[in-house]
Amino acid sequence: MNTDQIAGKWKQMKGEAKVMWGKLTDDELDIAEGHKDRLSGLIQERYGRTKEEAEREINSFLSRY
């Protein structure tokens, strides 16, 4: 799934992202707007994940769609 597809479906995906990454606020998820790099940075910051770990989580999350 490319960035445009993610951004287009982000409103649908945001609820499930909130469940998966509950420490992220609605405002932070709005800022991410489905951009993998922004979301990765937020996950790294809030959860102390490495870049690779965050990217794996995001890819796993996106594979559902």
Predicted model as a PDB file, atoms N, CA, C, CB and O in Angstrom, pLDDT in the B-factor column:
MODEL        1                                                                  
ATOM      1  N   MET A   1       0.852  -1.161   0.000  1.00 70.00           N  
ATOM      2  CA  MET A   1       0.000   0.000   0.000  1.00 70.00           C  
ATOM      3  C   MET A   1       0.906   1.235   0.000  1.00 70.00           C  
ATOM      4  CB  MET A   1      -0.974  -0.008   1.226  1.00 70.00           C  
ATOM      5  O   MET A   1       1.804   1.358   0.833  1.00 70.00           O  
ATOM      6  N   ASN A   2       0.659   2.140  -0.941  1.00 72.00           N  
ATOM      7  CA  ASN A   2       1.505   3.325  -1.010  1.00 72.00           C  
ATOM      8  C   ASN A   2       0.944   4.462  -0.145  1.00 72.00           C  
ATOM      9  CB  ASN A   2       1.646   3.788  -2.465  1.00 72.00           C  
ATOM     10  O   ASN A   2      -0.158   4.362   0.395  1.00 72.00           O  
ATOM     11  N   THR A   3       1.713   5.525  -0.029  1.00 72.00           N  
ATOM     12  CA  THR A   3       1.362   6.630   0.856  1.00 72.00           C  
ATOM     13  C   THR A   3       0.027   7.259   0.500  1.00 72.00           C  
ATOM     14  CB  THR A   3       2.437   7.678   0.820  1.00 72.00           C  
ATOM     15  O   THR A   3      -0.744   7.607   1.394  1.00 72.00           O  
ATOM     16  N   ASP A   4      -0.262   7.412  -0.790  1.00 75.00           N  
ATOM     17  CA  ASP A   4      -1.542   8.001  -1.207  1.00 75.00           C  
ATOM     18  C   ASP A   4      -2.719   7.129  -0.789  1.00 75.00           C  
ATOM     19  CB  ASP A   4      -1.564   8.209  -2.723  1.00 75.00           C  
ATOM     20  O   ASP A   4      -3.747   7.643  -0.348  1.00 75.00           O  
ATOM     21  N   GLN A   5      -2.577   5.828  -0.923  1.00 77.00           N  
ATOM     22  CA  GLN A   5      -3.635   4.907  -0.520  1.00 77.00           C  
ATOM     23  C   GLN A   5      -3.846   4.951   0.990  1.00 77.00           C  
ATOM     24  CB  GLN A   5      -3.300   3.479  -0.966  1.00 77.00           C  
ATOM     25  O   GLN A   5      -4.982   4.937   1.465  1.00 77.00           O  
ATOM     26  N   ILE A   6      -2.767   5.005   1.728  1.00 76.00           N  
ATOM     27  CA  ILE A   6      -2.865   5.062   3.186  1.00 76.00           C  
ATOM     28  C   ILE A   6      -3.567   6.343   3.608  1.00 76.00           C  
ATOM     29  CB  ILE A   6      -1.467   4.974   3.836  1.00 76.00           C  
ATOM     30  O   ILE A   6      -4.482   6.318   4.431  1.00 76.00           O  
ATOM     31  N   ALA A   7      -3.134   7.465   3.040  1.00 74.00           N  
ATOM     32  CA  ALA A   7      -3.734   8.757   3.391  1.00 74.00           C  
ATOM     33  C   ALA A   7      -5.219   8.773   3.051  1.00 74.00           C  
ATOM     34  CB  ALA A   7      -3.013   9.905   2.662  1.00 74.00           C  
ATOM     35  O   ALA A   7      -6.018   9.337   3.799  1.00 74.00           O  
ATOM     36  N   GLY A   8      -5.592   8.167   1.946  1.00 76.00           N  
ATOM     37  CA  GLY A   8      -6.993   8.121   1.542  1.00 76.00           C  
ATOM     38  C   GLY A   8      -7.863   7.307   2.481  1.00 76.00           C  
ATOM     39  O   GLY A   8      -9.037   7.622   2.669  1.00 76.00           O  
ATOM     40  N   LYS A   9      -7.309   6.280   3.062  1.00 83.00           N  
ATOM     41  CA  LYS A   9      -8.060   5.403   3.963  1.00 83.00           C  
ATOM     42  C   LYS A   9      -7.807   5.719   5.431  1.00 83.00           C  
ATOM     43  CB  LYS A   9      -7.706   3.959   3.691  1.00 83.00           C  
ATOM     44  O   LYS A   9      -8.327   5.034   6.312  1.00 83.00           O  
ATOM     45  N   TRP A  10      -7.014   6.751   5.701  1.00 84.00           N  
ATOM     46  CA  TRP A  10      -6.564   6.987   7.067  1.00 84.00           C  
ATOM     47  C   TRP A  10      -7.707   7.173   8.048  1.00 84.00           C  
ATOM     48  CB  TRP A  10      -5.677   8.187   7.107  1.00 84.00           C  
ATOM     49  O   TRP A  10      -7.630   6.679   9.173  1.00 84.00           O  
ATOM     50  N   LYS A  11      -8.770   7.873   7.655  1.00 83.00           N  
ATOM     51  CA  LYS A  11      -9.881   8.093   8.586  1.00 83.00           C  
ATOM     52  C   LYS A  11     -10.494   6.764   9.022  1.00 83.00           C  
ATOM     53  CB  LYS A  11     -10.958   8.988   7.940  1.00 83.00           C  
ATOM     54  O   LYS A  11     -10.891   6.609  10.176  1.00 83.00           O  
ATOM     55  N   GLN A  12     -10.570   5.813   8.101  1.00 85.00           N  
ATOM     56  CA  GLN A  12     -11.089   4.488   8.433  1.00 85.00           C  
ATOM     57  C   GLN A  12     -10.116   3.736   9.334  1.00 85.00           C  
ATOM     58  CB  GLN A  12     -11.360   3.682   7.156  1.00 85.00           C  
ATOM     59  O   GLN A  12     -10.527   3.029  10.254  1.00 85.00           O  
ATOM     60  N   MET A  13      -8.843   3.893   9.064  1.00 89.00           N  
ATOM     61  CA  MET A  13      -7.814   3.142   9.765  1.00 89.00           C  
ATOM     62  C   MET A  13      -7.475   3.744  11.126  1.00 89.00           C  
ATOM     63  CB  MET A  13      -6.570   3.066   8.918  1.00 89.00           C  
ATOM     64  O   MET A  13      -6.952   3.053  12.000  1.00 89.00           O  
ATOM     65  N   LYS A  14      -7.768   5.014  11.304  1.00 90.00           N  
ATOM     66  CA  LYS A  14      -7.358   5.732  12.510  1.00 90.00           C  
ATOM     67  C   LYS A  14      -7.892   5.083  13.786  1.00 90.00           C  
ATOM     68  CB  LYS A  14      -7.826   7.171  12.436  1.00 90.00           C  
ATOM     69  O   LYS A  14      -7.173   5.005  14.782  1.00 90.00           O  
ATOM     70  N   GLY A  15      -9.126   4.623  13.771  1.00 91.00           N  
ATOM     71  CA  GLY A  15      -9.703   3.984  14.953  1.00 91.00           C  
ATOM     72  C   GLY A  15      -8.939   2.744  15.362  1.00 91.00           C  
ATOM     73  O   GLY A  15      -8.680   2.523  16.545  1.00 91.00           O  
ATOM     74  N   GLU A  16      -8.582   1.941  14.388  1.00 92.00           N  
ATOM     75  CA  GLU A  16      -7.819   0.732  14.698  1.00 92.00           C  
ATOM     76  C   GLU A  16      -6.387   1.065  15.107  1.00 92.00           C  
ATOM     77  CB  GLU A  16      -7.812  -0.212  13.498  1.00 92.00           C  
ATOM     78  O   GLU A  16      -5.790   0.363  15.922  1.00 92.00           O  
ATOM     79  N   ALA A  17      -5.844   2.131  14.539  1.00 93.00           N  
ATOM     80  CA  ALA A  17      -4.505   2.570  14.932  1.00 93.00           C  
ATOM     81  C   ALA A  17      -4.527   3.021  16.386  1.00 93.00           C  
ATOM     82  CB  ALA A  17      -4.001   3.715  14.011  1.00 93.00           C  
ATOM     83  O   ALA A  17      -3.574   2.778  17.126  1.00 93.00           O  
ATOM     84  N   LYS A  18      -5.598   3.669  16.793  1.00 93.00           N  
ATOM     85  CA  LYS A  18      -5.748   4.127  18.171  1.00 93.00           C  
ATOM     86  C   LYS A  18      -5.778   2.932  19.127  1.00 93.00           C  
ATOM     87  CB  LYS A  18      -7.031   4.974  18.325  1.00 93.00           C  
ATOM     88  O   LYS A  18      -5.218   2.997  20.221  1.00 93.00           O  
ATOM     89  N   VAL A  19      -6.425   1.855  18.718  1.00 94.00           N  
ATOM     90  CA  VAL A  19      -6.468   0.645  19.545  1.00 94.00           C  
ATOM     91  C   VAL A  19      -5.072   0.023  19.639  1.00 94.00           C  
ATOM     92  CB  VAL A  19      -7.481  -0.381  18.962  1.00 94.00           C  
ATOM     93  O   VAL A  19      -4.642  -0.390  20.717  1.00 94.00           O  
ATOM     94  N   MET A  20      -4.379  -0.038  18.522  1.00 94.00           N  
ATOM     95  CA  MET A  20      -3.062  -0.674  18.500  1.00 94.00           C  
ATOM     96  C   MET A  20      -2.017   0.149  19.242  1.00 94.00           C  
ATOM     97  CB  MET A  20      -2.615  -0.897  17.068  1.00 94.00           C  
ATOM     98  O   MET A  20      -1.181  -0.399  19.960  1.00 94.00           O  
ATOM     99  N   TRP A  21      -2.067   1.459  19.066  1.00 96.00           N  
ATOM    100  CA  TRP A  21      -1.094   2.354  19.695  1.00 96.00           C  
ATOM    101  C   TRP A  21      -1.840   3.337  20.585  1.00 96.00           C  
ATOM    102  CB  TRP A  21      -0.242   3.110  18.625  1.00 96.00           C  
ATOM    103  O   TRP A  21      -1.906   4.526  20.275  1.00 96.00           O  
ATOM    104  N   GLY A  22      -2.393   2.861  21.667  1.00 96.00           N  
ATOM    105  CA  GLY A  22      -3.245   3.644  22.555  1.00 96.00           C  
ATOM    106  C   GLY A  22      -2.579   4.829  23.220  1.00 96.00           C  
ATOM    107  O   GLY A  22      -3.263   5.735  23.694  1.00 96.00           O  
ATOM    108  N   LYS A  23      -1.261   4.839  23.264  1.00 96.00           N  
ATOM    109  CA  LYS A  23      -0.559   5.973  23.873  1.00 96.00           C  
ATOM    110  C   LYS A  23      -0.547   7.192  22.949  1.00 96.00           C  
ATOM    111  CB  LYS A  23       0.877   5.576  24.228  1.00 96.00           C  
ATOM    112  O   LYS A  23      -0.253   8.304  23.387  1.00 96.00           O  
ATOM    113  N   LEU A  24      -0.865   6.983  21.676  1.00 96.00           N  
ATOM    114  CA  LEU A  24      -0.895   8.099  20.742  1.00 96.00           C  
ATOM    115  C   LEU A  24      -2.243   8.811  20.851  1.00 96.00           C  
ATOM    116  CB  LEU A  24      -0.641   7.614  19.289  1.00 96.00           C  
ATOM    117  O   LEU A  24      -3.295   8.174  20.915  1.00 96.00           O  
ATOM    118  N   THR A  25      -2.191  10.125  20.870  1.00 95.00           N  
ATOM    119  CA  THR A  25      -3.429  10.898  20.974  1.00 95.00           C  
ATOM    120  C   THR A  25      -4.090  11.031  19.608  1.00 95.00           C  
ATOM    121  CB  THR A  25      -3.151  12.290  21.570  1.00 95.00           C  
ATOM    122  O   THR A  25      -3.471  10.773  18.575  1.00 95.00           O  
ATOM    123  N   ASP A  26      -5.349  11.436  19.619  1.00 93.00           N  
ATOM    124  CA  ASP A  26      -6.050  11.691  18.359  1.00 93.00           C  
ATOM    125  C   ASP A  26      -5.332  12.763  17.545  1.00 93.00           C  
ATOM    126  CB  ASP A  26      -7.503  12.116  18.628  1.00 93.00           C  
ATOM    127  O   ASP A  26      -5.222  12.662  16.323  1.00 93.00           O  
ATOM    128  N   ASP A  27      -4.846  13.788  18.238  1.00 94.00           N  
ATOM    129  CA  ASP A  27      -4.124  14.857  17.545  1.00 94.00           C  
ATOM    130  C   ASP A  27      -2.859  14.326  16.871  1.00 94.00           C  
ATOM    131  CB  ASP A  27      -3.763  15.978  18.526  1.00 94.00           C  
ATOM    132  O   ASP A  27      -2.548  14.707  15.742  1.00 94.00           O  
ATOM    133  N   GLU A  28      -2.137  13.455  17.556  1.00 94.00           N  
ATOM    134  CA  GLU A  28      -0.927  12.876  16.965  1.00 94.00           C  
ATOM    135  C   GLU A  28      -1.261  12.019  15.756  1.00 94.00           C  
ATOM    136  CB  GLU A  28      -0.171  12.044  18.000  1.00 94.00           C  
ATOM    137  O   GLU A  28      -0.554  12.056  14.749  1.00 94.00           O  
ATOM    138  N   LEU A  29      -2.328  11.252  15.852  1.00 93.00           N  
ATOM    139  CA  LEU A  29      -2.737  10.434  14.714  1.00 93.00           C  
ATOM    140  C   LEU A  29      -3.200  11.312  13.556  1.00 93.00           C  
ATOM    141  CB  LEU A  29      -3.854   9.464  15.124  1.00 93.00           C  
ATOM    142  O   LEU A  29      -2.992  10.968  12.392  1.00 93.00           O  
ATOM    143  N   ASP A  30      -3.827  12.446  13.872  1.00 91.00           N  
ATOM    144  CA  ASP A  30      -4.205  13.390  12.820  1.00 91.00           C  
ATOM    145  C   ASP A  30      -2.968  13.967  12.146  1.00 91.00           C  
ATOM    146  CB  ASP A  30      -5.071  14.520  13.394  1.00 91.00           C  
ATOM    147  O   ASP A  30      -2.934  14.131  10.926  1.00 91.00           O  
ATOM    148  N   ILE A  31      -1.957  14.274  12.944  1.00 89.00           N  
ATOM    149  CA  ILE A  31      -0.711  14.812  12.393  1.00 89.00           C  
ATOM    150  C   ILE A  31      -0.048  13.779  11.484  1.00 89.00           C  
ATOM    151  CB  ILE A  31       0.256  15.230  13.530  1.00 89.00           C  
ATOM    152  O   ILE A  31       0.476  14.123  10.425  1.00 89.00           O  
ATOM    153  N   ALA A  32      -0.074  12.524  11.897  1.00 89.00           N  
ATOM    154  CA  ALA A  32       0.534  11.453  11.096  1.00 89.00           C  
ATOM    155  C   ALA A  32      -0.171  11.315   9.749  1.00 89.00           C  
ATOM    156  CB  ALA A  32       0.484  10.113  11.857  1.00 89.00           C  
ATOM    157  O   ALA A  32       0.473  11.031   8.740  1.00 89.00           O  
ATOM    158  N   GLU A  33      -1.477  11.513   9.727  1.00 86.00           N  
ATOM    159  CA  GLU A  33      -2.287  11.442   8.510  1.00 86.00           C  
ATOM    160  C   GLU A  33      -1.964  10.241   7.632  1.00 86.00           C  
ATOM    161  CB  GLU A  33      -2.106  12.696   7.713  1.00 86.00           C  
ATOM    162  O   GLU A  33      -2.093  10.317   6.410  1.00 86.00           O  
ATOM    163  N   GLY A  34      -1.550   9.144   8.232  1.00 76.00           N  
ATOM    164  CA  GLY A  34      -1.274   7.947   7.464  1.00 76.00           C  
ATOM    165  C   GLY A  34       0.104   7.908   6.845  1.00 76.00           C  
ATOM    166  O   GLY A  34       0.422   6.954   6.135  1.00 76.00           O  
ATOM    167  N   HIS A  35       0.933   8.906   7.087  1.00 88.00           N  
ATOM    168  CA  HIS A  35       2.296   8.898   6.567  1.00 88.00           C  
ATOM    169  C   HIS A  35       3.144   8.000   7.451  1.00 88.00           C  
ATOM    170  CB  HIS A  35       2.887  10.337   6.502  1.00 88.00           C  
ATOM    171  O   HIS A  35       3.296   8.238   8.649  1.00 88.00           O  
ATOM    172  N   LYS A  36       3.690   6.969   6.834  1.00 89.00           N  
ATOM    173  CA  LYS A  36       4.416   5.959   7.597  1.00 89.00           C  
ATOM    174  C   LYS A  36       5.585   6.547   8.381  1.00 89.00           C  
ATOM    175  CB  LYS A  36       4.919   4.879   6.671  1.00 89.00           C  
ATOM    176  O   LYS A  36       5.831   6.136   9.515  1.00 89.00           O  
ATOM    177  N   ASP A  37       6.303   7.494   7.800  1.00 93.00           N  
ATOM    178  CA  ASP A  37       7.462   8.042   8.493  1.00 93.00           C  
ATOM    179  C   ASP A  37       7.056   8.846   9.720  1.00 93.00           C  
ATOM    180  CB  ASP A  37       8.273   8.910   7.550  1.00 93.00           C  
ATOM    181  O   ASP A  37       7.725   8.781  10.751  1.00 93.00           O  
ATOM    182  N   ARG A  38       5.972   9.599   9.621  1.00 94.00           N  
ATOM    183  CA  ARG A  38       5.486  10.358  10.777  1.00 94.00           C  
ATOM    184  C   ARG A  38       4.986   9.423  11.873  1.00 94.00           C  
ATOM    185  CB  ARG A  38       4.365  11.321  10.354  1.00 94.00           C  
ATOM    186  O   ARG A  38       5.285   9.605  13.053  1.00 94.00           O  
ATOM    187  N   LEU A  39       4.220   8.419  11.457  1.00 94.00           N  
ATOM    188  CA  LEU A  39       3.689   7.453  12.415  1.00 94.00           C  
ATOM    189  C   LEU A  39       4.824   6.687  13.087  1.00 94.00           C  
ATOM    190  CB  LEU A  39       2.725   6.477  11.722  1.00 94.00           C  
ATOM    191  O   LEU A  39       4.786   6.439  14.292  1.00 94.00           O  
ATOM    192  N   SER A  40       5.820   6.319  12.310  1.00 96.00           N  
ATOM    193  CA  SER A  40       6.969   5.607  12.852  1.00 96.00           C  
ATOM    194  C   SER A  40       7.670   6.445  13.919  1.00 96.00           C  
ATOM    195  CB  SER A  40       7.951   5.243  11.733  1.00 96.00           C  
ATOM    196  O   SER A  40       8.032   5.929  14.977  1.00 96.00           O  
ATOM    197  N   GLY A  41       7.858   7.720  13.647  1.00 97.00           N  
ATOM    198  CA  GLY A  41       8.503   8.601  14.612  1.00 97.00           C  
ATOM    199  C   GLY A  41       7.723   8.706  15.904  1.00 97.00           C  
ATOM    200  O   GLY A  41       8.306   8.710  16.988  1.00 97.00           O  
ATOM    201  N   LEU A  42       6.401   8.793  15.795  1.00 97.00           N  
ATOM    202  CA  LEU A  42       5.560   8.878  16.985  1.00 97.00           C  
ATOM    203  C   LEU A  42       5.630   7.597  17.808  1.00 97.00           C  
ATOM    204  CB  LEU A  42       4.114   9.168  16.592  1.00 97.00           C  
ATOM    205  O   LEU A  42       5.695   7.644  19.037  1.00 97.00           O  
ATOM    206  N   ILE A  43       5.616   6.460  17.133  1.00 97.00           N  
ATOM    207  CA  ILE A  43       5.694   5.167  17.828  1.00 97.00           C  
ATOM    208  C   ILE A  43       7.049   5.028  18.519  1.00 97.00           C  
ATOM    209  CB  ILE A  43       5.470   3.990  16.833  1.00 97.00           C  
ATOM    210  O   ILE A  43       7.127   4.560  19.655  1.00 97.00           O  
ATOM    211  N   GLN A  44       8.098   5.431  17.841  1.00 98.00           N  
ATOM    212  CA  GLN A  44       9.427   5.369  18.444  1.00 98.00           C  
ATOM    213  C   GLN A  44       9.482   6.228  19.700  1.00 98.00           C  
ATOM    214  CB  GLN A  44      10.498   5.823  17.440  1.00 98.00           C  
ATOM    215  O   GLN A  44      10.021   5.810  20.725  1.00 98.00           O  
ATOM    216  N   GLU A  45       8.929   7.416  19.613  1.00 96.00           N  
ATOM    217  CA  GLU A  45       8.963   8.356  20.734  1.00 96.00           C  
ATOM    218  C   GLU A  45       8.142   7.866  21.921  1.00 96.00           C  
ATOM    219  CB  GLU A  45       8.457   9.715  20.288  1.00 96.00           C  
ATOM    220  O   GLU A  45       8.621   7.881  23.055  1.00 96.00           O  
ATOM    221  N   ARG A  46       6.912   7.434  21.670  1.00 96.00           N  
ATOM    222  CA  ARG A  46       6.006   7.045  22.752  1.00 96.00           C  
ATOM    223  C   ARG A  46       6.322   5.688  23.361  1.00 96.00           C  
ATOM    224  CB  ARG A  46       4.603   7.038  22.250  1.00 96.00           C  
ATOM    225  O   ARG A  46       6.171   5.485  24.566  1.00 96.00           O  
ATOM    226  N   TYR A  47       6.763   4.758  22.514  1.00 97.00           N  
ATOM    227  CA  TYR A  47       6.949   3.382  22.974  1.00 97.00           C  
ATOM    228  C   TYR A  47       8.412   2.965  23.112  1.00 97.00           C  
ATOM    229  CB  TYR A  47       6.263   2.450  22.034  1.00 97.00           C  
ATOM    230  O   TYR A  47       8.690   1.853  23.562  1.00 97.00           O  
ATOM    231  N   GLY A  48       9.339   3.823  22.739  1.00 97.00           N  
ATOM    232  CA  GLY A  48      10.753   3.490  22.847  1.00 97.00           C  
ATOM    233  C   GLY A  48      11.184   2.406  21.883  1.00 97.00           C  
ATOM    234  O   GLY A  48      12.136   1.675  22.157  1.00 97.00           O  
ATOM    235  N   ARG A  49      10.503   2.292  20.766  1.00 97.00           N  
ATOM    236  CA  ARG A  49      10.851   1.289  19.759  1.00 97.00           C  
ATOM    237  C   ARG A  49      11.988   1.810  18.872  1.00 97.00           C  
ATOM    238  CB  ARG A  49       9.611   0.926  18.896  1.00 97.00           C  
ATOM    239  O   ARG A  49      12.194   3.017  18.740  1.00 97.00           O  
ATOM    240  N   THR A  50      12.710   0.876  18.278  1.00 98.00           N  
ATOM    241  CA  THR A  50      13.689   1.269  17.265  1.00 98.00           C  
ATOM    242  C   THR A  50      12.928   1.572  15.986  1.00 98.00           C  
ATOM    243  CB  THR A  50      14.771   0.148  17.035  1.00 98.00           C  
ATOM    244  O   THR A  50      11.751   1.236  15.853  1.00 98.00           O  
ATOM    245  N   LYS A  51      13.606   2.203  15.058  1.00 97.00           N  
ATOM    246  CA  LYS A  51      12.986   2.522  13.770  1.00 97.00           C  
ATOM    247  C   LYS A  51      12.502   1.242  13.082  1.00 97.00           C  
ATOM    248  CB  LYS A  51      13.983   3.280  12.857  1.00 97.00           C  
ATOM    249  O   LYS A  51      11.404   1.203  12.526  1.00 97.00           O  
ATOM    250  N   GLU A  52      13.324   0.210  13.127  1.00 98.00           N  
ATOM    251  CA  GLU A  52      12.976  -1.054  12.475  1.00 98.00           C  
ATOM    252  C   GLU A  52      11.759  -1.699  13.134  1.00 98.00           C  
ATOM    253  CB  GLU A  52      14.167  -2.020  12.514  1.00 98.00           C  
ATOM    254  O   GLU A  52      10.878  -2.213  12.445  1.00 98.00           O  
ATOM    255  N   GLU A  53      11.707  -1.672  14.463  1.00 98.00           N  
ATOM    256  CA  GLU A  53      10.568  -2.247  15.175  1.00 98.00           C  
ATOM    257  C   GLU A  53       9.274  -1.494  14.830  1.00 98.00           C  
ATOM    258  CB  GLU A  53      10.817  -2.215  16.701  1.00 98.00           C  
ATOM    259  O   GLU A  53       8.236  -2.104  14.576  1.00 98.00           O  
ATOM    260  N   ALA A  54       9.359  -0.177  14.827  1.00 97.00           N  
ATOM    261  CA  ALA A  54       8.186   0.633  14.505  1.00 97.00           C  
ATOM    262  C   ALA A  54       7.718   0.354  13.083  1.00 97.00           C  
ATOM    263  CB  ALA A  54       8.497   2.127  14.680  1.00 97.00           C  
ATOM    264  O   ALA A  54       6.518   0.226  12.842  1.00 97.00           O  
ATOM    265  N   GLU A  55       8.642   0.261  12.151  1.00 96.00           N  
ATOM    266  CA  GLU A  55       8.280  -0.010  10.764  1.00 96.00           C  
ATOM    267  C   GLU A  55       7.642  -1.390  10.613  1.00 96.00           C  
ATOM    268  CB  GLU A  55       9.511   0.098   9.869  1.00 96.00           C  
ATOM    269  O   GLU A  55       6.701  -1.553   9.836  1.00 96.00           O  
ATOM    270  N   ARG A  56       8.144  -2.382  11.345  1.00 97.00           N  
ATOM    271  CA  ARG A  56       7.540  -3.722  11.306  1.00 97.00           C  
ATOM    272  C   ARG A  56       6.108  -3.676  11.828  1.00 97.00           C  
ATOM    273  CB  ARG A  56       8.379  -4.725  12.138  1.00 97.00           C  
ATOM    274  O   ARG A  56       5.210  -4.283  11.245  1.00 97.00           O  
ATOM    275  N   GLU A  57       5.895  -2.951  12.932  1.00 96.00           N  
ATOM    276  CA  GLU A  57       4.542  -2.831  13.481  1.00 96.00           C  
ATOM    277  C   GLU A  57       3.602  -2.161  12.482  1.00 96.00           C  
ATOM    278  CB  GLU A  57       4.567  -2.035  14.795  1.00 96.00           C  
ATOM    279  O   GLU A  57       2.472  -2.607  12.283  1.00 96.00           O  
ATOM    280  N   ILE A  58       4.074  -1.104  11.867  1.00 94.00           N  
ATOM    281  CA  ILE A  58       3.249  -0.381  10.894  1.00 94.00           C  
ATOM    282  C   ILE A  58       2.941  -1.273   9.696  1.00 94.00           C  
ATOM    283  CB  ILE A  58       3.957   0.913  10.431  1.00 94.00           C  
ATOM    284  O   ILE A  58       1.799  -1.319   9.239  1.00 94.00           O  
ATOM    285  N   ASN A  59       3.937  -1.973   9.187  1.00 93.00           N  
ATOM    286  CA  ASN A  59       3.711  -2.867   8.045  1.00 93.00           C  
ATOM    287  C   ASN A  59       2.732  -3.971   8.395  1.00 93.00           C  
ATOM    288  CB  ASN A  59       5.029  -3.475   7.570  1.00 93.00           C  
ATOM    289  O   ASN A  59       1.891  -4.340   7.576  1.00 93.00           O  
ATOM    290  N   SER A  60       2.834  -4.501   9.602  1.00 94.00           N  
ATOM    291  CA  SER A  60       1.893  -5.520  10.051  1.00 94.00           C  
ATOM    292  C   SER A  60       0.484  -4.945  10.116  1.00 94.00           C  
ATOM    293  CB  SER A  60       2.309  -6.076  11.422  1.00 94.00           C  
ATOM    294  O   SER A  60      -0.476  -5.582   9.680  1.00 94.00           O  
ATOM    295  N   PHE A  61       0.366  -3.740  10.664  1.00 92.00           N  
ATOM    296  CA  PHE A  61      -0.918  -3.056  10.750  1.00 92.00           C  
ATOM    297  C   PHE A  61      -1.512  -2.824   9.359  1.00 92.00           C  
ATOM    298  CB  PHE A  61      -0.760  -1.723  11.487  1.00 92.00           C  
ATOM    299  O   PHE A  61      -2.695  -3.078   9.133  1.00 92.00           O  
ATOM    300  N   LEU A  62      -0.691  -2.343   8.438  1.00 88.00           N  
ATOM    301  CA  LEU A  62      -1.175  -2.020   7.085  1.00 88.00           C  
ATOM    302  C   LEU A  62      -1.529  -3.272   6.281  1.00 88.00           C  
ATOM    303  CB  LEU A  62      -0.121  -1.212   6.332  1.00 88.00           C  
ATOM    304  O   LEU A  62      -2.350  -3.211   5.365  1.00 88.00           O  
ATOM    305  N   SER A  63      -0.919  -4.395   6.618  1.00 90.00           N  
ATOM    306  CA  SER A  63      -1.190  -5.626   5.862  1.00 90.00           C  
ATOM    307  C   SER A  63      -2.638  -6.095   6.035  1.00 90.00           C  
ATOM    308  CB  SER A  63      -0.232  -6.736   6.304  1.00 90.00           C  
ATOM    309  O   SER A  63      -3.125  -6.918   5.260  1.00 90.00           O  
ATOM    310  N   ARG A  64      -3.312  -5.572   7.044  1.00 86.00           N  
ATOM    311  CA  ARG A  64      -4.735  -5.912   7.271  1.00 86.00           C  
ATOM    312  C   ARG A  64      -5.629  -5.267   6.231  1.00 86.00           C  
ATOM    313  CB  ARG A  64      -5.180  -5.473   8.674  1.00 86.00           C  
ATOM    314  O   ARG A  64      -6.772  -5.685   6.042  1.00 86.00           O  
ATOM    315  N   TYR A  65      -5.124  -4.267   5.568  1.00 83.00           N  
ATOM    316  CA  TYR A  65      -5.926  -3.522   4.604  1.00 83.00           C  
ATOM    317  C   TYR A  65      -5.498  -3.875   3.236  1.00 83.00           C  
ATOM    318  CB  TYR A  65      -5.821  -2.027   4.818  1.00 83.00           C  
ATOM    319  O   TYR A  65      -6.048  -3.357   2.264  1.00 83.00           O  
TER     320      TYR A  65                                                      
ENDMDL                                                                          
END                                                                             
